[in-house]
Amino acid sequence: MFDRNNENYVYELVSKNIKKIRKEKGLTQEQLAEKICYSTQFISNIESTKNHQTFSLGTLWKIALELDIDIAILFKED
């Protein structure tokens, strides 16, 4: 895990939250990908702790809309 002072920390934080919320909503990676018109591999890469997948704010907006959450929740630290 990146430390909070590393610029990649935000990607790891958001990725972890997307995966957690997606699972809570009962969606597979494939289902989420289909809803936002991205590939399953892209969602997999976003959620991966081994790959570093960057993504745009527009992508986060689409994901938040499909998960029916406020986008700010994706940035919430535990």
N, CA, C and O atoms as CSV, one atom per row, in Angstrom:
chain,resi,resn,atom,element,x,y,z
A,1,MET,N,N,0.842,-1.188,0.000
A,1,MET,CA,C,0.000,0.000,0.000
A,1,MET,C,C,0.885,1.249,0.000
A,1,MET,O,O,1.906,1.309,0.685
A,2,PHE,N,N,0.472,2.223,-0.774
A,2,PHE,CA,C,1.194,3.488,-0.821
A,2,PHE,C,C,0.913,4.273,0.456
A,2,PHE,O,O,-0.153,4.151,1.058
A,3,ASP,N,N,1.889,5.078,0.852
A,3,ASP,CA,C,1.604,5.919,2.007
A,3,ASP,C,C,0.885,7.181,1.532
A,3,ASP,O,O,0.889,7.508,0.345
A,4,ARG,N,N,0.288,7.857,2.455
A,4,ARG,CA,C,-0.573,9.003,2.151
A,4,ARG,C,C,0.173,10.137,1.427
A,4,ARG,O,O,-0.454,10.946,0.742
A,5,ASN,N,N,1.470,10.200,1.569
A,5,ASN,CA,C,2.258,11.256,0.929
A,5,ASN,C,C,2.637,10.935,-0.508
A,5,ASN,O,O,3.208,11.779,-1.200
A,6,ASN,N,N,2.328,9.730,-0.966
A,6,ASN,CA,C,2.629,9.313,-2.328
A,6,ASN,C,C,1.428,9.669,-3.211
A,6,ASN,O,O,0.286,9.384,-2.851
A,7,GLU,N,N,1.683,10.281,-4.345
A,7,GLU,CA,C,0.580,10.696,-5.225
A,7,GLU,C,C,-0.262,9.524,-5.718
A,7,GLU,O,O,-1.410,9.716,-6.119
A,8,ASN,N,N,0.287,8.329,-5.695
A,8,ASN,CA,C,-0.474,7.154,-6.120
A,8,ASN,C,C,-1.432,6.645,-5.051
A,8,ASN,O,O,-2.254,5.766,-5.311
A,9,TYR,N,N,-1.324,7.194,-3.859
A,9,TYR,CA,C,-2.199,6.798,-2.759
A,9,TYR,C,C,-3.671,6.948,-3.138
A,9,TYR,O,O,-4.488,6.083,-2.822
A,10,VAL,N,N,-4.001,8.026,-3.801
A,10,VAL,CA,C,-5.403,8.290,-4.148
A,10,VAL,C,C,-5.943,7.217,-5.096
A,10,VAL,O,O,-7.109,6.836,-5.001
A,11,TYR,N,N,-5.106,6.734,-6.001
A,11,TYR,CA,C,-5.556,5.668,-6.898
A,11,TYR,C,C,-5.847,4.391,-6.121
A,11,TYR,O,O,-6.845,3.716,-6.372
A,12,GLU,N,N,-4.979,4.069,-5.184
A,12,GLU,CA,C,-5.186,2.869,-4.381
A,12,GLU,C,C,-6.434,2.998,-3.509
A,12,GLU,O,O,-7.208,2.050,-3.375
A,13,LEU,N,N,-6.621,4.166,-2.923
A,13,LEU,CA,C,-7.785,4.416,-2.074
A,13,LEU,C,C,-9.081,4.281,-2.865
A,13,LEU,O,O,-10.001,3.580,-2.443
A,14,VAL,N,N,-9.150,4.946,-4.000
A,14,VAL,CA,C,-10.351,4.904,-4.834
A,14,VAL,C,C,-10.593,3.490,-5.355
A,14,VAL,O,O,-11.730,3.017,-5.373
A,15,SER,N,N,-9.537,2.826,-5.774
A,15,SER,CA,C,-9.664,1.458,-6.282
A,15,SER,C,C,-10.256,0.531,-5.236
A,15,SER,O,O,-11.152,-0.260,-5.530
A,16,LYS,N,N,-9.754,0.633,-4.024
A,16,LYS,CA,C,-10.234,-0.200,-2.921
A,16,LYS,C,C,-11.726,0.069,-2.657
A,16,LYS,O,O,-12.505,-0.855,-2.425
A,17,ASN,N,N,-12.097,1.341,-2.697
A,17,ASN,CA,C,-13.500,1.693,-2.436
A,17,ASN,C,C,-14.426,1.244,-3.556
A,17,ASN,O,O,-15.545,0.809,-3.288
A,18,ILE,N,N,-13.989,1.338,-4.786
A,18,ILE,CA,C,-14.805,0.861,-5.903
A,18,ILE,C,C,-15.083,-0.626,-5.740
A,18,ILE,O,O,-16.227,-1.066,-5.853
A,19,LYS,N,N,-14.044,-1.390,-5.478
A,19,LYS,CA,C,-14.201,-2.836,-5.328
A,19,LYS,C,C,-15.146,-3.172,-4.176
A,19,LYS,O,O,-16.037,-4.009,-4.321
A,20,LYS,N,N,-14.951,-2.526,-3.048
A,20,LYS,CA,C,-15.779,-2.783,-1.868
A,20,LYS,C,C,-17.253,-2.468,-2.147
A,20,LYS,O,O,-18.132,-3.277,-1.849
A,21,ILE,N,N,-17.511,-1.318,-2.705
A,21,ILE,CA,C,-18.892,-0.895,-2.951
A,21,ILE,C,C,-19.533,-1.742,-4.046
A,21,ILE,O,O,-20.704,-2.109,-3.946
A,22,ARG,N,N,-18.770,-2.051,-5.088
A,22,ARG,CA,C,-19.291,-2.905,-6.160
A,22,ARG,C,C,-19.760,-4.234,-5.591
A,22,ARG,O,O,-20.840,-4.717,-5.932
A,23,LYS,N,N,-18.949,-4.821,-4.725
A,23,LYS,CA,C,-19.311,-6.101,-4.119
A,23,LYS,C,C,-20.524,-5.956,-3.202
A,23,LYS,O,O,-21.396,-6.825,-3.189
A,24,GLU,N,N,-20.586,-4.874,-2.440
A,24,GLU,CA,C,-21.741,-4.627,-1.564
A,24,GLU,C,C,-23.033,-4.509,-2.372
A,24,GLU,O,O,-24.104,-4.901,-1.909
A,25,LYS,N,N,-22.919,-3.967,-3.582
A,25,LYS,CA,C,-24.083,-3.806,-4.461
A,25,LYS,C,C,-24.406,-5.091,-5.218
A,25,LYS,O,O,-25.395,-5.154,-5.949
A,26,GLY,N,N,-23.577,-6.107,-5.042
A,26,GLY,CA,C,-23.826,-7.397,-5.679
A,26,GLY,C,C,-23.519,-7.432,-7.160
A,26,GLY,O,O,-24.100,-8.225,-7.901
A,27,LEU,N,N,-22.605,-6.574,-7.599
A,27,LEU,CA,C,-22.230,-6.519,-9.018
A,27,LEU,C,C,-20.898,-7.218,-9.258
A,27,LEU,O,O,-19.995,-7.153,-8.424
A,28,THR,N,N,-20.786,-7.873,-10.378
A,28,THR,CA,C,-19.504,-8.419,-10.808
A,28,THR,C,C,-18.747,-7.322,-11.552
A,28,THR,O,O,-19.322,-6.297,-11.918
A,29,GLN,N,N,-17.468,-7.545,-11.767
A,29,GLN,CA,C,-16.694,-6.597,-12.572
A,29,GLN,C,C,-17.287,-6.487,-13.969
A,29,GLN,O,O,-17.356,-5.400,-14.542
A,30,GLU,N,N,-17.709,-7.613,-14.507
A,30,GLU,CA,C,-18.287,-7.629,-15.850
A,30,GLU,C,C,-19.564,-6.790,-15.911
A,30,GLU,O,O,-19.768,-6.036,-16.863
A,31,GLN,N,N,-20.407,-6.917,-14.918
A,31,GLN,CA,C,-21.661,-6.156,-14.893
A,31,GLN,C,C,-21.399,-4.658,-14.799
A,31,GLN,O,O,-22.024,-3.871,-15.510
A,32,LEU,N,N,-20.470,-4.259,-13.917
A,32,LEU,CA,C,-20.143,-2.841,-13.791
A,32,LEU,C,C,-19.543,-2.315,-15.089
A,32,LEU,O,O,-19.903,-1.230,-15.548
A,33,ALA,N,N,-18.641,-3.073,-15.673
A,33,ALA,CA,C,-18.008,-2.659,-16.927
A,33,ALA,C,C,-19.048,-2.443,-18.021
A,33,ALA,O,O,-18.999,-1.456,-18.756
A,34,GLU,N,N,-19.981,-3.371,-18.118
A,34,GLU,CA,C,-21.026,-3.263,-19.130
A,34,GLU,C,C,-21.877,-2.012,-18.915
A,34,GLU,O,O,-22.224,-1.327,-19.877
A,35,LYS,N,N,-22.212,-1.715,-17.672
A,35,LYS,CA,C,-23.057,-0.563,-17.367
A,35,LYS,C,C,-22.391,0.764,-17.717
A,35,LYS,O,O,-23.071,1.725,-18.078
A,36,ILE,N,N,-21.060,0.822,-17.610
A,36,ILE,CA,C,-20.377,2.084,-17.892
A,36,ILE,C,C,-19.662,2.075,-19.246
A,36,ILE,O,O,-18.935,3.011,-19.580
A,37,CYS,N,N,-19.876,1.016,-20.011
A,37,CYS,CA,C,-19.313,0.892,-21.363
A,37,CYS,C,C,-17.779,0.883,-21.376
A,37,CYS,O,O,-17.140,1.520,-22.214
A,38,TYR,N,N,-17.221,0.150,-20.434
A,38,TYR,CA,C,-15.780,-0.098,-20.383
A,38,TYR,C,C,-15.572,-1.603,-20.417
A,38,TYR,O,O,-16.518,-2.375,-20.267
A,39,SER,N,N,-14.331,-2.010,-20.613
A,39,SER,CA,C,-14.044,-3.445,-20.630
A,39,SER,C,C,-13.937,-3.978,-19.202
A,39,SER,O,O,-13.635,-3.250,-18.257
A,40,THR,N,N,-14.196,-5.269,-19.089
A,40,THR,CA,C,-14.036,-5.931,-17.798
A,40,THR,C,C,-12.582,-5.836,-17.351
A,40,THR,O,O,-12.304,-5.670,-16.163
A,41,GLN,N,N,-11.662,-5.940,-18.293
A,41,GLN,CA,C,-10.234,-5.839,-17.966
A,41,GLN,C,C,-9.909,-4.481,-17.352
A,41,GLN,O,O,-9.096,-4.404,-16.430
A,42,PHE,N,N,-10.527,-3.413,-17.845
A,42,PHE,CA,C,-10.292,-2.082,-17.295
A,42,PHE,C,C,-10.731,-2.021,-15.837
A,42,PHE,O,O,-10.005,-1.496,-14.993
A,43,ILE,N,N,-11.916,-2.555,-15.535
A,43,ILE,CA,C,-12.402,-2.575,-14.153
A,43,ILE,C,C,-11.475,-3.431,-13.298
A,43,ILE,O,O,-11.139,-3.059,-12.174
A,44,SER,N,N,-11.070,-4.556,-13.823
A,44,SER,CA,C,-10.141,-5.427,-13.109
A,44,SER,C,C,-8.840,-4.695,-12.795
A,44,SER,O,O,-8.314,-4.804,-11.687
A,45,ASN,N,N,-8.329,-3.959,-13.757
A,45,ASN,CA,C,-7.087,-3.208,-13.550
A,45,ASN,C,C,-7.266,-2.094,-12.521
A,45,ASN,O,O,-6.366,-1.836,-11.721
A,46,ILE,N,N,-8.417,-1.437,-12.539
A,46,ILE,CA,C,-8.688,-0.393,-11.547
A,46,ILE,C,C,-8.653,-0.991,-10.142
A,46,ILE,O,O,-8.081,-0.402,-9.224
A,47,GLU,N,N,-9.261,-2.151,-9.980
A,47,GLU,CA,C,-9.383,-2.766,-8.662
A,47,GLU,C,C,-8.144,-3.536,-8.228
A,47,GLU,O,O,-8.050,-3.937,-7.068
A,48,SER,N,N,-7.213,-3.748,-9.111
A,48,SER,CA,C,-6.028,-4.547,-8.818
A,48,SER,C,C,-5.064,-3.807,-7.892
A,48,SER,O,O,-4.862,-2.599,-8.023
A,49,THR,N,N,-4.477,-4.544,-6.964
A,49,THR,CA,C,-3.440,-3.966,-6.112
A,49,THR,C,C,-2.061,-4.152,-6.726
A,49,THR,O,O,-1.086,-3.568,-6.252
A,50,LYS,N,N,-1.973,-4.958,-7.773
A,50,LYS,CA,C,-0.679,-5.219,-8.420
A,50,LYS,C,C,-0.444,-4.321,-9.634
A,50,LYS,O,O,0.695,-3.954,-9.923
A,51,ASN,N,N,-1.496,-3.975,-10.330
A,51,ASN,CA,C,-1.386,-3.082,-11.485
A,51,ASN,C,C,-1.763,-1.681,-11.047
A,51,ASN,O,O,-2.610,-1.497,-10.173
A,52,HIS,N,N,-1.131,-0.705,-11.655
A,52,HIS,CA,C,-1.486,0.685,-11.353
A,52,HIS,C,C,-2.224,1.251,-12.552
A,52,HIS,O,O,-1.605,1.672,-13.529
A,53,GLN,N,N,-3.544,1.262,-12.477
A,53,GLN,CA,C,-4.386,1.759,-13.564
A,53,GLN,C,C,-4.836,3.176,-13.221
A,53,GLN,O,O,-5.467,3.401,-12.189
A,54,THR,N,N,-4.511,4.119,-14.082
A,54,THR,CA,C,-5.014,5.474,-13.881
A,54,THR,C,C,-6.408,5.571,-14.494
A,54,THR,O,O,-6.784,4.758,-15.338
A,55,PHE,N,N,-7.160,6.564,-14.064
A,55,PHE,CA,C,-8.511,6.756,-14.578
A,55,PHE,C,C,-8.876,8.220,-14.428
A,55,PHE,O,O,-8.301,8.939,-13.611
A,56,SER,N,N,-9.829,8.646,-15.217
A,56,SER,CA,C,-10.225,10.052,-15.229
A,56,SER,C,C,-11.344,10.326,-14.232
A,56,SER,O,O,-11.993,9.409,-13.729
A,57,LEU,N,N,-11.550,11.590,-13.965
A,57,LEU,CA,C,-12.680,11.981,-13.122
A,57,LEU,C,C,-13.992,11.602,-13.796
A,57,LEU,O,O,-14.960,11.243,-13.124
A,58,GLY,N,N,-14.024,11.680,-15.109
A,58,GLY,CA,C,-15.228,11.279,-15.842
A,58,GLY,C,C,-15.548,9.815,-15.621
A,58,GLY,O,O,-16.713,9.444,-15.480
A,59,THR,N,N,-14.522,8.984,-15.589
A,59,THR,CA,C,-14.714,7.558,-15.316
A,59,THR,C,C,-15.253,7.364,-13.904
A,59,THR,O,O,-16.174,6.577,-13.686
A,60,LEU,N,N,-14.677,8.080,-12.951
A,60,LEU,CA,C,-15.167,7.974,-11.568
A,60,LEU,C,C,-16.614,8.418,-11.460
A,60,LEU,O,O,-17.402,7.826,-10.722
A,61,TRP,N,N,-16.960,9.465,-12.199
A,61,TRP,CA,C,-18.338,9.962,-12.198
A,61,TRP,C,C,-19.292,8.881,-12.703
A,61,TRP,O,O,-20.341,8.644,-12.105
A,62,LYS,N,N,-18.923,8.226,-13.805
A,62,LYS,CA,C,-19.762,7.153,-14.357
A,62,LYS,C,C,-19.907,6.004,-13.362
A,62,LYS,O,O,-21.000,5.474,-13.167
A,63,ILE,N,N,-18.802,5.629,-12.740
A,63,ILE,CA,C,-18.835,4.537,-11.765
A,63,ILE,C,C,-19.726,4.909,-10.582
A,63,ILE,O,O,-20.554,4.108,-10.148
A,64,ALA,N,N,-19.556,6.114,-10.067
A,64,ALA,CA,C,-20.367,6.563,-8.934
A,64,ALA,C,C,-21.854,6.568,-9.291
A,64,ALA,O,O,-22.686,6.161,-8.481
A,65,LEU,N,N,-22.186,7.017,-10.479
A,65,LEU,CA,C,-23.594,7.023,-10.911
A,65,LEU,C,C,-24.154,5.612,-10.959
A,65,LEU,O,O,-25.269,5.367,-10.499
A,66,GLU,N,N,-23.387,4.683,-11.513
A,66,GLU,CA,C,-23.867,3.302,-11.624
A,66,GLU,C,C,-23.938,2.599,-10.277
A,66,GLU,O,O,-24.764,1.709,-10.079
A,67,LEU,N,N,-23.070,2.998,-9.350
A,67,LEU,CA,C,-23.110,2.417,-8.012
A,67,LEU,C,C,-24.120,3.139,-7.114
A,67,LEU,O,O,-24.364,2.735,-5.977
A,68,ASP,N,N,-24.699,4.214,-7.653
A,68,ASP,CA,C,-25.697,5.017,-6.934
A,68,ASP,C,C,-25.134,5.566,-5.626
A,68,ASP,O,O,-25.733,5.444,-4.557
A,69,ILE,N,N,-23.953,6.179,-5.759
A,69,ILE,CA,C,-23.303,6.794,-4.605
A,69,ILE,C,C,-22.807,8.183,-4.982
A,69,ILE,O,O,-22.666,8.504,-6.162
A,70,ASP,N,N,-22.544,8.997,-3.975
A,70,ASP,CA,C,-21.899,10.287,-4.179
A,70,ASP,C,C,-20.433,10.015,-4.513
A,70,ASP,O,O,-19.806,9.185,-3.855
A,71,ILE,N,N,-19.882,10.676,-5.493
A,71,ILE,CA,C,-18.497,10.442,-5.918
A,71,ILE,C,C,-17.520,10.617,-4.756
A,71,ILE,O,O,-16.478,9.961,-4.727
A,72,ALA,N,N,-17.837,11.482,-3.809
A,72,ALA,CA,C,-16.947,11.724,-2.666
A,72,ALA,C,C,-16.702,10.466,-1.846
A,72,ALA,O,O,-15.660,10.340,-1.203
A,73,ILE,N,N,-17.649,9.537,-1.861
A,73,ILE,CA,C,-17.503,8.291,-1.097
A,73,ILE,C,C,-16.313,7.486,-1.608
A,73,ILE,O,O,-15.694,6.739,-0.850
A,74,LEU,N,N,-15.995,7.637,-2.882
A,74,LEU,CA,C,-14.865,6.905,-3.449
A,74,LEU,C,C,-13.537,7.357,-2.852
A,74,LEU,O,O,-12.547,6.629,-2.935
A,75,PHE,N,N,-13.499,8.550,-2.251
A,75,PHE,CA,C,-12.287,9.101,-1.671
A,75,PHE,C,C,-12.237,8.951,-0.153
A,75,PHE,O,O,-11.319,9.454,0.495
A,76,LYS,N,N,-13.213,8.268,0.405
A,76,LYS,CA,C,-13.312,8.119,1.858
A,76,LYS,C,C,-12.247,7.155,2.381
A,76,LYS,O,O,-12.095,6.038,1.886
A,77,GLU,N,N,-11.521,7.616,3.389
A,77,GLU,CA,C,-10.530,6.776,4.045
A,77,GLU,C,C,-11.177,6.060,5.216
A,77,GLU,O,O,-12.025,6.625,5.907
A,78,ASP,N,N,-10.776,4.810,5.438
A,78,ASP,CA,C,-11.316,4.059,6.575
A,78,ASP,C,C,-10.758,4.551,7.878
A,78,ASP,O,O,-11.108,4.027,8.936
